[in-house]
Amino acid sequence: MSLDPLAIVTAFGLIFLAELPDKTMFASLAMGTRMRPLYVWLGTSSAFLVHVVIACAAGSLIGLAPSWIVSLVSALLFAFGAVLLFRADAGDEEDDEDAAGSRGVTGFWPVWTTAFMAVFISEWGDLTQITTANLAASRGTLSVAIGSWAALMSVSALALLAGRFIAKRVPLKTVQRIGTICMAGLAIWSVVEIFTG
């Protein structure tokens, strides 16, 4: 299994943009204000790894289908992702903070478990999981897994280190709009591949 640098960069960019306005970023930020940030990051990164493995496995199963079916499924998933981003509401910060964990959690394993479970539960069927599966179906499982996991860990680290700064300086609606345009463009590209491939 060889690595494709373009697939890694593509996966990283798409997943990074899709995860920025996601509730998981706010959960990481909230947990980081109440618990030790390094422990939170290790917990969230572990949960993201599990989800990336599951998504890539699903994507590689899709990849066994004929190429026009893969392109059609990709187009539908990217279109679905664009709709999710378009309809996303970035105003759920208070709910995410309440769900992120309690103030009294200390020690490595309790913090790791809290962070792991918060992300593991909230990421099922998430846009980033769908996008990872979709990319793995057509662009190489290992490369997509590396790019996706690196993006998810980066967003979590960013939320823990500089989340408040980003929230004040960059409107999340702008990030959502950029992600929506990227997803819609990839959906169109996938439809074009049906007729040109």
C-alpha positions in Angstrom: 0.0 0.0 0.0 1.7 3.2 -1.2 1.2 6.7 0.1 -0.3 9.4 -2.1 0.8 12.8 -0.9 -2.1 14.5 -2.8 -4.6 12.3 -1.1 -3.1 13.0 2.3 -3.2 16.8 1.6 -6.8 16.6 0.2 -8.1 14.6 3.1 -6.3 16.9 5.6 -7.7 20.0 4.0 -11.3 18.8 3.7 -11.5 17.2 7.1 -9.8 20.2 8.7 -12.4 22.6 7.2 -15.3 20.4 8.0 -14.2 19.9 11.6 -13.5 23.5 12.5 -17.1 24.6 13.0 -18.1 21.2 14.4 -19.4 20.7 17.9 -16.4 18.5 18.7 -14.1 21.5 18.5 -16.2 23.3 21.1 -16.3 20.2 23.3 -12.5 20.1 23.1 -12.3 23.8 24.0 -14.7 23.3 26.9 -12.9 20.2 28.3 -9.6 22.0 28.0 -10.7 24.8 30.2 -11.8 22.3 32.9 -9.2 19.5 32.6 -5.6 19.1 31.7 -5.3 19.9 27.9 -2.7 17.3 27.0 -4.9 14.5 28.5 -7.9 15.8 26.7 -6.0 15.9 23.4 -4.8 12.3 23.9 -8.4 11.2 24.6 -9.9 13.0 21.6 -7.1 11.8 19.3 -7.7 8.2 20.4 -11.4 8.5 19.6 -10.7 10.1 16.3 -8.3 7.2 15.4 -11.1 4.7 16.0 -13.5 6.7 13.8 -11.0 7.1 11.0 -10.3 3.3 11.0 -14.1 2.6 10.9 -14.7 5.2 8.1 -11.8 4.0 6.0 -12.9 0.4 6.3 -16.4 1.4 5.1 -14.9 3.4 2.3 -12.7 0.6 1.1 -15.8 -1.7 0.9 -17.5 1.0 -1.2 -14.3 1.1 -3.3 -14.8 -2.5 -4.4 -17.9 -1.5 -6.4 -17.7 -0.5 -10.1 -16.2 2.9 -10.6 -19.5 4.6 -11.7 -21.2 3.4 -8.5 -18.3 4.7 -6.4 -18.6 8.1 -8.2 -22.3 8.2 -7.7 -22.0 7.3 -4.0 -19.2 9.9 -3.7 -21.4 12.6 -5.3 -24.3 11.8 -3.0 -22.1 11.8 0.1 -20.4 15.0 -0.8 -23.7 16.6 -1.6 -25.0 15.4 1.7 -21.9 16.9 3.4 -22.5 20.2 1.6 -26.1 20.3 2.9 -25.0 19.5 6.4 -22.4 22.3 6.4 -24.9 24.7 4.9 -27.5 23.9 7.6 -25.0 23.8 10.4 -25.6 26.0 13.4 -22.5 27.2 15.1 -24.4 28.6 18.0 -24.4 25.4 20.1 -21.5 26.4 22.2 -23.4 26.4 25.5 -24.8 22.9 24.9 -21.4 21.6 24.0 -19.8 23.0 27.1 -22.5 21.4 29.3 -21.9 18.0 27.6 -18.1 18.3 27.6 -17.4 17.0 31.0 -17.5 18.0 34.7 -15.1 20.4 36.5 -14.0 17.8 39.0 -12.4 15.3 36.6 -8.6 15.0 37.3 -5.9 12.4 36.6 -4.9 10.9 33.3 -7.4 8.0 32.9 -10.5 9.8 34.1 -9.7 12.8 31.8 -8.7 10.5 28.9 -11.9 8.5 29.3 -14.1 11.6 29.5 -12.5 13.1 26.3 -12.6 9.8 24.5 -16.2 9.1 25.2 -17.3 12.7 24.4 -15.8 12.5 20.9 -16.5 8.8 20.3 -20.2 9.3 20.9 -20.6 12.6 19.1 -18.7 11.7 15.9 -21.0 8.8 14.8 -22.4 9.7 11.4 -20.6 13.1 11.5 -19.7 14.9 8.4 -16.0 14.2 8.9 -16.7 10.4 9.2 -18.8 10.5 6.0 -16.2 12.5 4.2 -13.4 10.2 5.3 -15.3 7.1 4.1 -16.0 8.8 0.8 -12.4 9.8 0.2 -11.1 6.3 1.2 -13.4 4.8 -1.4 -11.7 6.6 -4.2 -8.3 8.0 -3.1 -6.5 5.3 -1.1 -7.3 4.1 2.4 -3.9 4.6 4.1 -3.3 8.1 2.7 -6.8 9.2 3.5 -6.5 7.8 7.0 -3.3 9.7 7.7 -4.7 13.0 6.3 -8.0 12.7 8.1 -6.5 11.7 11.5 -3.9 14.5 11.3 -6.6 17.0 10.5 -8.8 15.9 13.4 -5.9 15.9 15.8 -4.9 19.3 14.6 -8.4 20.8 15.1 -8.5 19.3 18.6 -5.1 20.8 19.4 -6.1 24.1 17.9 -9.2 24.2 20.0 -7.2 23.4 23.1 -4.4 25.9 22.4 -6.1 28.7 20.6 -9.8 28.1 20.4 -10.9 31.3 22.1 -8.6 33.4 19.7 -10.1 31.7 16.6 -13.7 32.1 17.8 -13.1 35.9 18.3 -11.2 36.5 15.1 -12.6 34.1 12.4 -16.3 33.9 12.0 -17.3 30.2 12.0 -19.9 31.0 9.3 -17.1 31.9 7.0 -15.4 28.5 7.6 -18.7 26.7 7.1 -19.3 28.5 3.8 -15.8 27.6 2.5 -16.4 24.0 3.5 -19.9 24.0 1.8 -18.4 25.3 -1.4 -15.6 22.6 -1.3 -18.1 19.8 -0.7 -20.5 21.0 -3.4 -17.6 21.2 -5.8 -16.5 17.7 -5.0 -20.0 16.4 -5.5 -20.1 18.0 -9.0 -16.7 16.6 -9.8 -17.8 13.1 -8.7 -20.9 13.4 -11.0 -18.6 14.5 -13.9 -16.4 11.4 -13.2 -19.4 9.1 -13.9 -19.7 10.4 -17.4 -16.0 10.8 -18.2 -14.6 7.8 -16.4 
